[in-house]
Amino acid sequence: YRSHLSLLTTHYNLINICWDVIMENTTPAWSVYMKYLSISMLRGTTRVVYKYFLPEYYWNFTRYQVTVAFLTVYEAMTMSETEKPQGTDLSHLKNIILGGNIVTTNKLNKIKQGFPNVDIFNAYGLTETGTISIFKLSDEYCYTTRGNREMPIGRGFPGVKLKIIDLIDGKPVSPFKKGEVRIKVNYSLGDRISADAYDE
């Protein structure tokens, strides 16, 4: 069986993320922890985990030549607003994957100030489904968009079915209208086991 994790890893490989040294600040209670642990095990790469994610330790990860970091939007913004110690070298950091909150134009611009020359991705998912989409925010579109707009989350990964419905009538909404995202993914060990969990 092709698990959702294998699909996710395949998709991440397609977008050229450098997984040599992964940094994250998550706990085992959050599905993100297991995702990046699994990716580092599958790829045989190093993982750097913070014991205390406090301002005085924010930039310590640069000692380990981290190539990709998963940060919540709040963490990335807070780090960007925190002065870097003299000699801080971000040259090894190639990618940041954001999660845990909505990314707007204003937030993205603040994050880019703290992390220049780094490709930034917006990842979206739920604990129950894992990551279902990712979008490269470094594209020119994100910086030419006027106003404080919410950034895209990208298309669903292969094997992910998405629809946005109106909460009142339950019908799909038209483009640019607000609604609730409905997600359907295959169970990691086979459809049959989870078939009764879906409403359609």
C-alpha positions as CSV (number, residue, x, y, z in Angstrom):
1,Y,0.0,0.0,0.0
2,R,1.1,3.6,-0.7
3,S,0.7,5.3,2.6
4,H,-0.2,9.0,2.9
5,L,3.3,9.6,4.4
6,S,4.9,8.1,1.2
7,L,2.8,10.4,-1.0
8,L,3.7,13.4,1.2
9,T,7.4,12.5,1.0
10,T,7.2,12.1,-2.8
11,H,5.5,15.4,-3.2
12,Y,8.0,17.2,-1.0
13,N,10.8,15.7,-3.1
14,L,9.2,17.1,-6.2
15,I,9.4,20.7,-4.8
16,N,13.1,20.4,-4.2
17,I,13.2,20.8,-0.5
18,C,16.7,20.2,0.9
19,W,16.2,17.6,3.7
20,D,19.9,17.3,4.8
21,V,19.3,18.8,8.3
22,I,15.7,19.3,9.5
23,M,14.9,21.7,12.4
24,E,11.5,21.7,14.1
25,N,10.0,22.8,17.4
26,T,7.1,20.3,18.0
27,T,6.0,17.8,20.5
28,P,5.0,14.1,20.0
29,A,1.4,15.2,20.6
30,W,1.4,17.0,17.3
31,S,1.3,15.0,14.1
32,V,4.0,17.3,12.6
33,Y,6.5,15.8,15.0
34,M,5.9,12.3,13.6
35,K,5.9,13.6,10.0
36,Y,9.4,15.1,10.2
37,L,10.7,12.3,12.3
38,S,9.5,9.9,9.6
39,I,11.0,11.9,6.8
40,S,14.4,12.1,8.6
41,M,14.3,8.3,9.1
42,L,13.2,7.5,5.6
43,R,15.9,9.8,4.1
44,G,18.6,9.0,6.7
45,T,19.1,12.7,7.5
46,T,19.7,14.7,10.7
47,R,16.9,16.3,12.8
48,V,17.5,19.2,15.2
49,V,14.9,19.6,18.0
50,Y,14.7,22.5,20.4
51,K,14.5,21.7,24.1
52,Y,13.4,25.3,24.9
53,F,12.2,27.5,22.1
54,L,13.0,30.8,23.8
55,P,14.3,34.1,22.3
56,E,17.8,33.6,23.7
57,Y,18.0,30.2,21.8
58,Y,16.2,31.2,18.6
59,W,19.2,31.4,16.4
60,N,21.2,28.5,17.9
61,F,20.0,26.2,15.0
62,T,22.5,27.9,12.7
63,R,25.3,26.1,14.5
64,Y,24.1,22.8,13.0
65,Q,23.9,24.0,9.4
66,V,20.1,23.4,9.2
67,T,18.8,23.3,5.6
68,V,15.1,23.2,6.2
69,A,13.0,24.4,9.2
70,F,9.4,23.8,10.1
71,L,8.0,26.8,12.0
72,T,4.6,28.0,12.9
73,V,3.7,31.4,11.5
74,Y,4.0,32.9,14.9
75,E,7.4,31.4,15.5
76,A,8.7,32.6,12.2
77,M,7.4,36.1,12.8
78,T,8.8,36.3,16.3
79,M,12.2,35.1,15.2
80,S,12.2,37.7,12.4
81,E,11.6,40.4,15.0
82,T,14.3,39.1,17.3
83,E,17.8,40.5,16.7
84,K,20.3,37.9,15.4
85,P,23.5,37.5,17.4
86,Q,26.6,38.8,15.6
87,G,28.0,36.2,13.2
88,T,24.7,34.4,12.6
89,D,25.0,32.5,9.4
90,L,21.8,31.6,7.5
91,S,23.6,30.5,4.4
92,H,22.8,26.8,4.9
93,L,19.1,27.4,5.4
94,K,17.4,26.8,2.1
95,N,13.7,26.3,3.0
96,I,11.2,27.2,5.7
97,I,7.9,25.4,5.8
98,L,5.2,27.3,7.6
99,G,2.2,25.8,9.4
100,G,-0.2,26.3,12.2
101,N,-1.9,29.6,11.1
102,I,-3.0,31.7,8.2
103,V,-0.2,33.4,6.2
104,T,-1.0,36.9,5.0
105,T,1.0,39.3,2.8
106,N,2.0,41.4,5.8
107,K,3.1,38.4,7.8
108,L,5.0,37.0,4.8
109,N,6.9,40.2,4.3
110,K,7.9,40.3,8.0
111,I,9.2,36.7,7.8
112,K,11.1,37.4,4.6
113,Q,12.9,40.3,6.4
114,G,14.2,37.9,9.0
115,F,15.0,35.1,6.5
116,P,16.2,36.7,3.3
117,N,17.2,34.4,0.4
118,V,15.2,31.5,1.8
119,D,12.4,29.7,0.0
120,I,9.3,29.8,2.1
121,F,6.4,27.3,1.8
122,N,2.9,27.4,3.2
123,A,1.8,23.9,4.3
124,Y,-1.8,23.0,5.2
125,G,-3.2,20.0,6.9
126,L,-5.1,18.6,9.9
127,T,-4.0,16.2,12.6
128,E,-6.5,13.6,11.2
129,T,-5.3,13.9,7.6
130,G,-1.7,15.0,7.8
131,T,-0.3,17.6,5.4
132,I,-2.6,17.8,2.3
133,S,-1.1,20.7,0.4
134,I,1.9,23.0,0.1
135,F,2.6,26.2,-1.8
136,K,5.8,28.0,-2.5
137,L,5.4,31.5,-1.1
138,S,8.6,32.8,-2.6
139,D,6.9,33.2,-6.0
140,E,6.6,36.7,-7.3
141,Y,2.8,36.6,-7.1
142,C,3.0,36.8,-3.3
143,Y,4.9,40.0,-3.3
144,T,2.9,41.8,-6.0
145,T,-0.5,41.1,-4.4
146,R,-1.9,44.3,-3.1
147,G,-3.3,44.7,0.5
148,N,-3.0,42.3,3.4
149,R,-4.4,39.2,1.6
150,E,-4.3,35.6,2.7
151,M,-1.7,33.5,0.9
152,P,-2.6,30.3,-1.1
153,I,-2.2,26.8,0.4
154,G,-1.7,25.1,-3.0
155,R,-3.4,22.1,-4.6
156,G,-4.0,18.9,-2.8
157,F,-1.3,16.2,-2.9
158,P,-1.9,13.1,-5.1
159,G,-4.5,11.0,-3.3
160,V,-6.2,13.9,-1.5
161,K,-9.7,14.9,-2.4
162,L,-10.8,18.5,-1.5
163,K,-14.0,20.5,-1.8
164,I,-15.2,23.7,-0.3
165,I,-18.9,23.7,0.7
166,D,-21.4,26.3,1.9
167,L,-22.2,25.5,5.6
168,I,-25.9,26.5,5.1
169,D,-26.9,24.4,2.1
170,G,-24.0,21.9,1.9
171,K,-23.3,22.7,-1.7
172,P,-19.9,23.5,-3.3
173,V,-19.2,27.3,-3.3
174,S,-18.2,29.2,-6.3
175,P,-14.7,30.6,-6.8
176,F,-13.5,33.2,-4.3
177,K,-16.4,32.5,-1.9
178,K,-15.8,31.4,1.7
179,G,-16.8,28.0,2.8
180,E,-15.7,25.0,4.8
181,V,-12.9,22.8,3.5
182,R,-13.8,19.1,3.3
183,I,-10.9,16.7,3.0
184,K,-10.9,13.0,2.1
185,V,-7.7,11.0,2.1
186,N,-7.1,7.2,1.9
187,Y,-6.3,5.4,5.2
188,S,-2.6,4.7,5.4
189,L,-3.2,0.9,5.5
190,G,-6.1,0.7,3.0
191,D,-9.5,2.2,2.2
192,R,-11.5,-0.7,3.6
193,I,-10.6,0.0,7.2
194,S,-11.8,3.6,7.1
195,A,-14.6,3.5,4.6
196,D,-17.3,3.9,7.2
197,A,-15.7,7.2,8.4
198,Y,-16.6,9.1,5.3
199,D,-20.0,10.8,4.6
200,E,-19.8,10.1,0.9
